[in-house]
């Protein structure tokens, strides 16, 4: 009887709490429902739903997502104003992220503190330095050559190519070789990783209504997560055991696991990489940042180019002029591909890999625009909405790489107008790893082939719907027909 009374009183208590929180702030807030707050307004694609809400309620909105107060930032000016006096470098404790990061031991999901600072510093210096990234150029060039060779075989039969799939497979192979080395068999790992990405992007009730977290078990989400995590963990154990058995961690590192094992043995990094779980957490970061985002970005670039033939022709002509008759584009050619870089930047503006970035969280009461924001308020930066702000961009919905010709807009984490890799301290440290892959693959796809839509299909019929997940993939795979360019031989 007592339990029943408590259950009946709970909605009243929560409603009163929501109304009290509403009186304590001046930020606009869409109408809320009891208990769930604004959760019903997120929709299938939250970055679009939140963007629409921001157009009505303003660039700074304080939503109530279940029991979690959430500040949504939707323009560059609002982001600049918020971050100029508040760092917001902490991460919220999210259920799936905690599991996959081995208890928040990855750089992406760990809370702000000494461990995060040390791990990020070491990874930038030891794993993602310019010298380290350059040392993997042979792997990139070999895998791109294999990709081009496979597509050439398709040309002779005039068949279409599922670019979404081949680019995902390519990214998996590159990151697998860079991280694990050539001696590790990683069959099936790509499928395991895809499932982990889907689960990270799923809606977890426990993250918004902790007292209803048992629903995630009823829906089968927890079972899926545990099965997937076990498969990942077994693979990581196998990789680490193979490296330690080979003893090569004592020699010059040739892949990222070797580097991590050396750091593990170094007393100077004992607290940062003191356990195998620390190493596994960093490995998960490498794949999340290096595989998913690169393949998604390349797919969206080719999608935009096939829809915009003028831009396609301009990028293709530049690549063929720079590379001449060498038969391929090499990494040293990339520095001269000015327009190709503009195409990449414009695509990342329209299709940021993680459109809502990874949420942040306040650790203490702070003041924004004269209003107090309590601790444990979730901060969502809508990178997609920022990229479509008409006060920042002319004709923001238009794909126009030329907009960056005389612009100093940059996406490396210090420019509030363009934040596909995040902004500030929590910006993605893997940008120097991802960009050479994207540039080299794209340049060779344009150099070696003329691309067409399948017979009977027009560019107006191209479906741009997005897949649900933490990374914004194209839902309908991109399928194009390659025609071998004969002028490079």
N, C-alpha and C positions, 0 to 999 in steps of 0.2 A: 504493500500500500504506500509506504514511504517512497519507494522507488518510483511509483507511478506519479505521485505528487511532484517529485523532483523533475521528472520528464515533462510534466505539464507546465511547470514554472520556468523551465529552461528557456523556451522561446521568448517569454516575456522579459526575462533577465537580459538575454542577448539583444533584444530589440531596444531595451532601455540603454544598454551599453553603446549600441550603434548610434542612437539619437544623441547621447551625451558626447560621443566623439565628434559628431557632426557640428555640435555647438562650439567645439573647441578649435575649429579651424575656419578659414575663410576661402579655402580652395573650393572651386566648384566641384560638385559631386553629382553624377547621375542618380536618379531615383533608385533606392535600394529596396530589396525584399528582406523580410525577417530571415535570420540565420545565414542564408547564402549571400546576402549583400548584393554585389554586382556580378557575381559569378555567371549568372545567366546571360550576361551581355558580352561575354568573351567570344562566343561563337566558335566555328570550326577553325578559323584563322585569326587568332587574337590580335596580331599586328594590324590587320585590316579593321577589325571591330574597334580597337582602341583608337586607331587613326580617325575613324568616323566620329567617335565620341568626342575626340579632342577638337574636331572642327566645330562642334556644337558647344562644348563646355570650356574650351581653352587649352593652351599648351601645357598647363600644369593642372592635373586632376588628382584628387585624393579619392580613390575607390576603396570599397570594403570588399575584399575577396574572401568570402567566408569570415573567418576570425582575424584575417590579416589586413591591416591598413596598408594601402599600396599607392604610392605616388608615381604617376605616369608622366614622363617628360616627352614632349612630341615636337619641339622645335629647337633649332640651334641656339637661339637667343635664350630660351628657357634653360637649356642645358648649361650654357655658359654662366648664367646667373646663379644656378644652383651649385655648380661645382667650383665657382670662384671663392666661395666661403665654406664649402663643405666637401670633404674628400669622398666619402661614401665608398670606401674600398673594401668593406666587409661583404661576405656572402651569406645569404640565408641558409639554414639547414634544410636541404631538400632530400627527400627520402631516397630516390633513385641515385642522385648525385653522391650521396654519402656512401652507398653500397659500391658503386663503380669506382669511386676514388679511394677505396680502402680506408674509409673513415676520414675523408677530407684531407688526403695526403697528396692530391694532385694540385698543380698550380691554379688551374681553372676554378676549382670549387673550394679550396681551403679558405678558412676565415683569415681576415687580415691580422697579421701578427708576425712574430719573429720567424717562425717556420716558413711562412709564405715568402717573406722578404729574402731569406737565405736561399730557398729553393728556386725562386725566380732568378735571383742573381747568378746562381751557379748554372742554371740551365741556359741563360743568355750567354754566359762566358764560355761554357764547356760544350753545350749541345747545339746551340743555335747561333754561334758566332759566324761571322762572314767567312772565316777560314774553314770552319767545319762544314758549312753549307757548300762551299766551293769544292771541298774534297769529295763530295758526292756527285759531281757533275758527270762523271763517267756512267754512273747508274742511271741518271736522268736521260742522258743521250742514248744509252743502249735501249732503255724501255720505250722511248719515243720512236726509235728506229724500228723496233718490233711492232709498235702500233701502226706506223705508216706502212710497213710491209704487209701486215694483215689487211689493211684497207685496200692496198693496191690489188691484192688477190681478188677482192670483191669487185673491183672495177671491171675486170675482164668478163664477169658474168652479169654486169649491169644490175647487181642486187643493191638493195638499200642497206644502210648500216644503222644499227641502234646505237647512236652516239652516247646516249646516257649510260648504257651498260659498258661500252668499251672504255669510256673515260673513267667510270667508277673502278673497273678492273685495273686500268693503268695506274690510277692513284694508289690503289691497294698494293700493287706490286712494287711501286717506287718506295712507299713508306715501309713496306715489309722488309725490303732489302736494306734500306738505310737503317732501320731500327734493329733488325734481327740478324742481318748478314745474309750471305748467299747459301749458307749450309743448312738453313732451317726450312723444313717443309711446312708451309702455312696453308695447306689445302683446307678449304672450308672456313678459314678465318674471316674472310670477307663477309660471309653470310652471318657469322656470329656477331661481327661488329655492326652490321646493318641493324640487327635486332636490338643491340644495345642502344644505338642512336634513336630508334623508334621508341624504346622504353623511356629514355631520357626526355623525350618530347611528349610523352603521354600525360594526360591529366590525372594527377594523383590526389585523391580526396584528402589524404593525410596531410598534404602540404598546405591545405586551406582550412580544413576542419579536422584537427587532430583527433577529436573525440569520436569522429566517424571513420577513422582510418581503417577500421575492419572491413569497410566496403571494398577496399582495394583487394582484399583477400577473396571476397565473394566473386568479384569480377574476373579473378584469375591473374590479375596483374602481378601480384607478389610471386606467384608460382612461376610465371614467365620470367620474372627478373632473376629469381634464384637459380633457375635452370640455365639462363644465359650467363649469369655471373660465374657459375660453376665451370661452364665451358671455357670462358675467358681465363679464369684463374688456373685451370689445368694447362691451358696452352702457355700462359706466362711461366708457370713452373717448369714446363718442358723446355722452354727457351732458355731460362736461367740455368737450369741443370746442364743443358748442352754446352753453354758457354763456360761454365765452371769446370765441366769435365774436360773440355778442350784445353783449359789452362791459358787460353789466349788473352785473358784479362790482364795478364802480366806483361803483355807486349803492347806495341803501338796500337791504339784502338782503331778498329776498322768499321765499327757500327755503334749505334747509340747504346745498346745493352752493354757492350764492352766498356764504354765510357762510364756508365752508371755503376758497373761493378768495380771499376777502379776507384770511383769516388766513395763507394761503400767501404772500401778497404783503407781509404786515406783518413787518418785520425783528424785531419783538419775539417772534414765534412761528416764526422761521426754522428752528430746530432741531426743533421739534415737527411742523411741517407743511412740511418742506423739499422733498418730492417728491409727485408725483401718487399714488404708491403709499400714502403716508400718508393722503391724502384718500380713496382707495378703501377702505382698511382701516376708516376711520371710517364710511363709507357702509354697508359690510357690517354693522357694528354696529347702525346705525339700523334696518335692515330685519330683522335677526335678532331684536332686542328689541321692535321696534314692531309687526311684522306677525304673526309666528307666535304669539307669546304672547297677544296681544289676541284673536285669532280663536279660539284654543284655549280661553281662559278663558271667552269668551262662550258657546261651544258647551257647555262643562261647566255653566255657570250655568243655561242653559235646560234642559239635561238634568235637573239636580237639581230644578229648579222643577216640571217636568212630572211627575216622580216624587213630588214632595211638594206636592200641590195646596193644602194649608193655607198653606204659605209663599208659593206663587205668588199666592194670593188676597190675602194680607197685603201683599206688595210691590206688586201691581197696584193695590190700593185706595189705598195711600199715594201712588203716582205720580199717579193720577187726581184725588185730592184736591188735591194741590199744584199740578198744572198746570191744573186746572179745565177750562174749555171753550175753551182757546186753540187746540186742534187739534194741539198738539205740545208736547214738553218741551224747554225751552231750557236753555242751560248755566247760567244764573244760578239755575235751579230746583234744580240738583243739590245745593247745599249744604243743602237742607231735606229731602232724601230719606234719612232716618236708617236706616230698615229696609233699603232697597235696598243701602246701603253694608255693612250686616251680612251680607246675602246674598252679596255679592261676597267679603267677607273669609272667610266660611265655605266658599265654593266653593274659594278659593285654599288653604285649609287642607287640604281633602280632595283637591284636584286641583292641586297646585303645577305651574306651567307646565313647569319643568325639575326633575323630582323628585329628581335626584341633583346638581343645580346643576352648575357647571363645576368640574372637579377642581382642587385646589390641590396644592402640592408643598413639601416642606421643602427649605431651602437649606443647612442645616447640622445637625449633630447637636443634638437637643433632648431634654429629659427630660419625660415625661408619666407621671404616677402612679409616679414613681420608676424608670421604665424608659427606656433610651436609644432614641430613634428616629433612625435614620441619615439622612443627606442623601439627596435624591432619593426619599424616601418619598412616595407619592401619598396625598393626603387627600381622601376622599369624604365629603361631608355629605349624608346621606339625608334630604332635606326631607320626603319623604312619610312616612318612619318617625317622624320627630320630631312630625309632625302627628297621628300615631295613638298616641302614648305615653299609656297610661292613667294614668300618674303626673302628667301635665300636664292631660289633657282627660277630662272625664266622658263616658262612652259615646262614645268617639272616632270610631266608625264611623258614628254617627248624624249626619244633616244637620240641624243646629239652629242657625240664625243667632242666636237669642236668647242663646246662650251668651256673646256678646260685648257684651251690653247694659251690664253693669256691670264689664266687663273692660277692662284697659288694654293688652291684647295688641295689638301693632302689627306690621305687616309691612314697615316701611320700613328694615329692616336693623340695628336696634339691639336687637331682642327675640329671644332664643334660642328662644322657644316657637313662633314662626311665621316661617318663612324662605323664602317662595316667591320673593322677590327677592334672596335671598342674605343675608349678614350681614357686618357690619364694613366694612372698606375695600373689599372686593371685591363689595359689594352692587350691584345693578343701578342705574346712574344714570338710567335711562330711566323710572322709575316715574311721575314727574310727567307724562310724555308719554303713557303707556299708560292710566292711570286715567281721565282725562277721556273717552277714546274708549270704554272699557268702560262707564262710567256713562251716558254720553249714549245709546249704542246700546241698552243694556238698558232704560233708562227709556222710550224711545220704543217699543220692541217690546211692553212691558207696557201702555203707555198706549193704543196704537192698536188692539191686537188681543187677543182671547181665544184662547188656544192649546189645541189638542186633539191627542191621538194619532190616527194614521190609523185608519180604520174597522177594527174587529176586533182591534185591538192593545190590550193592557193594560200598565199601568206595570210590572207584574211581568216582562213580557217584554222590557223595555228592556235592550239589550246595553251594558254599560259597559266592554267590552274596549278597551284602549289600543293606539294605533299605535306601532310601533317608531320611535324618532327622538330627537333631543336635546330636543325639545319634546313634551309628553305630549298628543297629539291623541286624540280619540275615533276608534277604528278604523272602526266602522260609522257612516256619516254620520247626523246627527240630522235626521230628517224629521218635520215637524209640520204640522198643518192650522190656518191662521189664520182666525179669524172677526172681521170688522170690528166694532169697538166703536162703537156709534151714539151713545153718551152724550156724546161730546166735541164735538158740533156743535149 
